[in-house]
Amino acid sequence: MSRPTIGAWVKPPNDSLKFNVDVSVKSNYDEACIGGCLRDHTGSIYRAFNGLTTPLKRHNQAECLNVQKRQ
């Protein structure tokens, strides 16, 4: 089996879903956006979201807080 390249989407196991989230922040931390999607092993999208968010210096923290808000 070949290894995935950096940045390539890796499908989840059959009958599973995968949730991908990403945050983009301006270099001066005054604006930020977030987006995410829930896909199955075929790549079909079940749910997606995007929007503005509070800029935080830690991207993982921003992703977690915003996913929690959108549940």
Rosetta silent file (secondary structure, phi, psi, omega in degrees, C-alpha in Angstrom):
SEQUENCE: MSRPTIGAWVKPPNDSLKFNVDVSVKSNYDEACIGGCLRDHTGSIYRAFNGLTTPLKRHNQAECLNVQKRQ
SCORE:     score description
SCORE:     0.000 S_00000001
   1 L     0.000  135.784  179.187    0.000    0.000    0.000 S_00000001
   2 L   -80.315  152.068  179.248    1.366    3.443   -0.875 S_00000001
   3 L   -83.046  143.308  178.288    1.735    6.105    1.774 S_00000001
   4 L   -68.365  150.540  175.340   -0.467    9.202    1.509 S_00000001
   5 L   -83.010  160.168  178.855    1.195   12.462    0.537 S_00000001
   6 L   -61.084  130.076  178.854    1.159   15.428    2.878 S_00000001
   7 L    89.386   -7.477  179.515   -2.167   17.179    2.578 S_00000001
   8 L   -80.928  142.282  177.103   -3.926   14.257    0.855 S_00000001
   9 L   -75.764  132.145  177.374   -7.264   13.123    2.230 S_00000001
  10 L  -109.108  122.358 -176.406   -7.136    9.580    3.613 S_00000001
  11 L   -67.808  149.941  175.878  -10.459    7.780    3.533 S_00000001
  12 L   -78.237  169.155  175.706  -11.845    6.239    6.730 S_00000001
  13 L   -59.625  156.199  176.204  -12.552    2.506    6.986 S_00000001
  14 L   -52.430  147.248 -179.688  -15.721    1.246    5.260 S_00000001
  15 L    61.234   26.429  177.008  -18.922    2.006    7.191 S_00000001
  16 L  -128.097  164.119  175.462  -17.133    4.827    9.046 S_00000001
  17 E  -119.865  153.232  178.256  -17.185    8.607    8.863 S_00000001
  18 E  -128.351  133.518 -178.202  -14.283   11.046    9.027 S_00000001
  19 E  -110.154  116.262  178.310  -14.531   14.619   10.304 S_00000001
  20 E  -110.020  134.147 -179.646  -12.008   17.127    8.924 S_00000001
  21 E  -134.196  144.460  176.038  -11.728   20.656   10.351 S_00000001
  22 E  -146.510  146.906  177.852   -9.416   23.521    9.513 S_00000001
  23 E  -120.376  140.626  175.048   -8.940   27.090   10.736 S_00000001
  24 E  -122.419  128.865 -175.877   -7.353   29.924    8.798 S_00000001
  25 E  -126.273  135.834  174.633   -6.052   32.971   10.682 S_00000001
  26 L   -64.864  153.807 -174.605   -4.664   36.246    9.347 S_00000001
  27 L   -60.632  -25.721  179.611   -1.065   36.887   10.331 S_00000001
  28 L   -95.512    8.363  176.015   -2.028   39.682   12.752 S_00000001
  29 L    60.449   26.319  178.832   -4.682   37.465   14.462 S_00000001
  30 L   -98.516  -12.289  177.252   -7.535   39.926   13.897 S_00000001
  31 L  -142.230  145.827  178.100   -9.663   37.686   11.624 S_00000001
  32 E  -150.690  151.295  176.119  -10.192   33.940   11.379 S_00000001
  33 E  -129.427  156.913  177.166  -12.409   31.457    9.503 S_00000001
  34 E  -137.117  149.759  175.876  -13.227   27.824   10.119 S_00000001
  35 E  -152.559  155.608  179.197  -14.595   25.075    7.932 S_00000001
  36 E  -163.230  163.414  175.969  -15.166   21.378    8.159 S_00000001
  37 E  -150.442  154.162  178.948  -16.887   18.391    6.610 S_00000001
  38 E  -113.633  118.166 -176.393  -18.004   14.896    7.551 S_00000001
  39 E  -128.442  155.432  175.536  -17.364   12.286    4.825 S_00000001
  40 E   -95.259 -173.414 -175.631  -17.681    8.553    4.388 S_00000001
  41 L   -67.348  -16.256  177.528  -15.189    6.121    2.821 S_00000001
  42 L   -90.614   -8.260 -177.822  -16.386    7.007   -0.709 S_00000001
  43 L    94.674   -1.601  178.095  -15.772   10.726   -0.134 S_00000001
  44 L   -65.134  135.595 -179.248  -19.487   11.598   -0.013 S_00000001
  45 E   -89.868  126.704  178.180  -20.132   14.609    2.213 S_00000001
  46 E   -94.972  -34.757 -177.940  -22.734   14.118    4.946 S_00000001
  47 E  -155.270  145.529  177.798  -22.351   17.478    6.638 S_00000001
  48 E  -147.724  155.085  176.791  -20.269   20.619    6.137 S_00000001
  49 E  -151.202  160.262  171.708  -19.915   24.012    7.756 S_00000001
  50 E  -158.109  161.526  177.876  -17.912   27.215    7.490 S_00000001
  51 E   167.848  175.270  175.677  -17.899   30.619    9.100 S_00000001
  52 E   -79.174  152.261 -179.442  -16.060   33.362   10.897 S_00000001
  53 E  -144.538  168.993  176.716  -14.602   32.598   14.293 S_00000001
  54 L   -72.516  124.252  179.076  -12.738   34.225   17.148 S_00000001
  55 L   -66.051  129.762  175.469   -9.045   34.397   16.295 S_00000001
  56 L  -128.769  147.839 -178.254   -6.911   32.362   18.678 S_00000001
  57 L   -73.499  -17.290  177.745   -3.160   31.902   18.520 S_00000001
  58 L  -105.823  111.725 -176.742   -3.541   28.129   18.907 S_00000001
  59 H   -61.523  -41.639 -179.482   -5.224   26.620   15.842 S_00000001
  60 H   -61.666  -38.514  178.354   -6.167   23.350   17.575 S_00000001
  61 H   -64.385  -44.584  178.873   -7.914   25.287   20.333 S_00000001
  62 H   -61.898  -42.441  179.100   -9.886   27.322   17.772 S_00000001
  63 H   -61.576  -48.248 -178.498  -10.907   24.155   15.897 S_00000001
  64 H   -63.351  -45.790 -178.604  -12.131   22.386   19.042 S_00000001
  65 H   -63.201  -39.781 -178.130  -14.038   25.363   20.406 S_00000001
  66 H   -76.137  -34.231  174.013  -15.801   26.025   17.111 S_00000001
  67 H   -63.228  -43.148  178.623  -16.750   22.414   16.462 S_00000001
  68 H   -59.395  -42.630  179.885  -18.276   22.346   19.935 S_00000001
  69 H   -63.947  -32.356 -172.875  -20.297   25.541   19.184 S_00000001
  70 L   -91.833    3.882 -179.835  -21.708   24.138   15.937 S_00000001
  71 L   -69.826    0.000    0.000  -23.039   20.851   17.346 S_00000001
